[in-house]
Amino acid sequence: MTTASTPKGERRRQALIEAAAALLVDGGFDAVRHRAVAERAGLPLASTTYYFDSLDELVAAAVEHHSRAELAWGRAALDEPADPGRLVDLVLDLLLGPQTTDRDAEAVLLRYERLVATGRRPYLRPLMLELGAELRELLAEAVTRAGGHLAPGRLEQLIALVDGAVVNALIEVNPDPRAAARRMLRDFLA
């Protein structure tokens, strides 16, 4: 990686990462291309190869940036007063991303497409394992703060339940996969 040793260089590098993260969220891995990232960041095309040795490096930075922002959002949500009635929605927001009002089903679909496509990108595996561990810690803390308790192994079951409900809803072209997962999760946590 070319280091951005000046404040201007750091701003440009960060703008490229943020642009790539936005493209990733909006269109998946195929949307993250040098030209698209540079255009979205408002920078010259050559800046993508100046600040990143490869497109894979830029994609990894974008994945990490977006994931860390969501984890930070989740931690901030945990700092709000505990509300056991909000636990289901908080868990869903942590696993599916914060709910969007106008195109939530599409956002959930794109998220699962990204997660599945990550398996074809070996360079992302260490990062995804690290981020997954942090997410699991956050989920466990959310359940604990809401007054719940998960026996060993139940957290993985909770994640699998949500994933299964969402994937089934997506297969059935359900316009609200989050609601399908919400119903299953409420039963699981009851």
Number of C-alpha atoms within 10 A of each C-alpha: 11 11 11 16 8 9 9 10 15 14 12 20 23 18 18 27 27 20 21 32 27 19 20 23 20 15 16 20 19 9 16 24 17 19 15 15 27 22 14 15 21 13 16 12 15 11 18 23 14 14 21 20 12 13 15 14 15 25 21 20 21 24 26 18 17 19 18 15 12 18 18 13 15 21 17 10 15 20 10 8 9 16 12 15 10 11 23 21 19 22 23 20 18 22 18 22 19 18 17 12 7 8 11 18 22 16 19 24 18 18 20 18 14 18 13 11 12 16 12 10 11 10 14 18 14 10 15 19 11 10 17 13 12 14 20 16 12 19 24 17 16 26 21 15 17 17 12 14 15 14 6 8 8 13 17 11 13 18 17 12 16 24 16 15 21 26 19 15 20 20 10 10 11 15 14 16 24 22 17 19 23 18 13 17 21 13 8 14 13 6
